Amino acid sequence: MAATVVRYLRSVGAPTAAAGDVVPRPRLRAVREGERAPLDAAEFRRVLGTFATGVTVVTAPGDAPAGFACQSFSSLSLDPPLVCFMVARTSTTWPRIARAGVFCVNVLGADQADLCRAFAVSGADKFAGVTYDAAPVTGAPRLAGVSAWVDCTVHAVHTGGDHLIVVGRVEALDAAEGEAAPLLFHRGRLG
């Protein structure tokens, strides 16, 4: 596959490295004490908050099931079928999902803001009063009434600043019949 990409890039005139060439790494360094960070965190959040995202709940099986609200979910690859989500390194739920090695992404509909809020809190029994069954391949909790669900095994985990980038291989998936409106997160609010 990589050879095909290189042939394509060469055919359109894009620069490529020849076999054996060493491509120099970009110069990276940490911000030193006393140096100003390149961007103000509040401004970063404000500007990127103008991008509306869908809202999901990522769940995993266990003695006590785990789950958290997540708006950083995306499809990644068709072949192989991969999806990804980002989770804060400080998450107390992520280690439980990592131990399970599997997860289910539950895509929320517009009428499920309360469900999202229940999974957004830390330290509470997030599954109290929540109806769910086991996803068909992994057994991760599949929440009742969601717009769609994607049953996955953990494929890879990458670092990304203060977050982890979790890549999942899709084992099974389905969507509800009809055109359900999505739950969106925009400018810090659900809608």
Secondary structure, DSSP 8 states (H G I E B T S, - for coil): -HHHHHHHHHHTT-----TT------------TT---SS-HHHHHHHHTTS-EE-EEEEE-SSS-EEEEES-EEEEETTTTEEEEEEETT-SSHHHHHHHTEEEEEE-BTT-HHHHHHHHSSSS-TTTT--EEE-TTT--EEETT-SEEEEEEEEEEEEETTEEEEEEEEEEEEE-SS---B-EEETTEE-
